[in-house]
Amino acid sequence: MKFSGEEVFFNRDDLIVSKTDSKGVLTYADHTFLEVAGYEENECIGQQHNIIRNPNMPRAVFKLLWSTIQQEKEIFAYVVNSTKNGGHY
């Protein structure tokens, strides 16, 4: 993927919600996720969640995220993700 450097913004009161199975496959993406990331639902559901992973995010953050999820705990975290067109949010 080519990165555009464009930062995408969304309303500060909006939450981006996505859900995966235990293998990291997207099972749900809310409207805000789809709008900000630039995907249609049929393009991302069933895909690995890392389709939006930004290479500037340290891998240790994702290790913590997945470790927490595998313990069946919720986690709320701020991360930088990539959009379909190479921007970030």
C-alpha positions as CSV (number, residue, x, y, z in Angstrom):
1,M,0.0,0.0,0.0
2,K,1.2,3.5,-0.8
3,F,0.8,6.0,2.0
4,S,-0.5,9.4,1.2
5,G,0.2,11.0,4.5
6,E,-3.3,12.4,4.6
7,E,-4.7,12.5,8.1
8,V,-8.4,11.7,8.3
9,F,-10.4,13.3,11.1
10,F,-13.8,12.4,12.7
11,N,-16.0,13.8,15.3
12,R,-14.5,13.7,18.8
13,D,-17.7,12.2,20.1
14,D,-17.7,9.3,17.7
15,L,-16.3,5.9,18.6
16,I,-14.8,3.6,16.0
17,V,-16.0,0.1,16.7
18,S,-14.8,-3.2,15.2
19,K,-15.0,-6.7,16.3
20,T,-13.0,-9.8,15.4
21,D,-13.0,-13.5,16.0
22,S,-10.1,-15.0,18.0
23,K,-8.0,-15.2,14.9
24,G,-8.3,-11.5,14.1
25,V,-10.8,-11.8,11.3
26,L,-13.2,-8.8,11.2
27,T,-16.8,-9.9,12.1
28,Y,-18.2,-6.4,12.6
29,A,-17.4,-2.8,11.7
30,D,-19.6,0.1,12.6
31,H,-20.6,3.0,10.3
32,T,-17.8,5.2,11.7
33,F,-15.2,2.6,11.1
34,L,-16.3,2.1,7.5
35,E,-16.6,5.8,6.8
36,V,-13.2,6.8,8.3
37,A,-11.3,3.8,6.9
38,G,-12.9,4.2,3.5
39,Y,-14.1,0.6,3.2
40,E,-17.4,-0.9,2.3
41,E,-18.6,-3.5,4.7
42,N,-18.2,-6.3,2.1
43,E,-14.6,-5.3,1.6
44,C,-13.5,-5.7,5.2
45,I,-15.8,-8.2,6.9
46,G,-14.0,-11.6,6.7
47,Q,-10.6,-9.9,6.3
48,Q,-7.8,-9.8,8.8
49,H,-8.2,-6.7,11.1
50,N,-4.6,-5.8,10.2
51,I,-5.8,-4.5,6.8
52,I,-5.9,-1.1,8.6
53,R,-2.7,-1.5,10.5
54,N,-0.4,1.5,10.2
55,P,3.3,0.6,9.9
56,N,4.2,3.5,12.2
57,M,2.4,1.8,15.2
58,P,4.8,-0.2,17.4
59,R,4.1,-4.0,17.2
60,A,4.2,-4.1,21.0
61,V,0.9,-2.2,21.2
62,F,-0.8,-4.9,19.1
63,K,0.8,-7.6,21.2
64,L,-0.8,-6.0,24.2
65,L,-4.1,-5.7,22.4
66,W,-4.3,-9.3,21.3
67,S,-3.0,-10.6,24.6
68,T,-5.8,-8.7,26.4
69,I,-8.4,-9.9,23.9
70,Q,-7.3,-13.5,24.2
71,Q,-7.8,-13.2,28.0
72,E,-11.4,-12.3,27.1
73,K,-11.0,-8.9,28.5
74,E,-12.1,-5.6,26.9
75,I,-9.5,-3.1,25.9
76,F,-9.9,0.5,25.0
77,A,-6.8,2.0,23.2
78,Y,-5.8,4.8,20.9
79,V,-4.0,3.6,17.8
80,V,-3.1,5.0,14.4
81,N,-4.7,3.0,11.6
82,S,-4.5,3.3,7.8
83,T,-7.3,4.1,5.4
84,K,-8.0,2.3,2.2
85,N,-6.4,5.1,0.2
86,G,-3.2,5.3,2.2
87,G,-4.2,8.0,4.7
88,H,-4.2,7.6,8.5
89,Y,-6.5,8.2,11.4
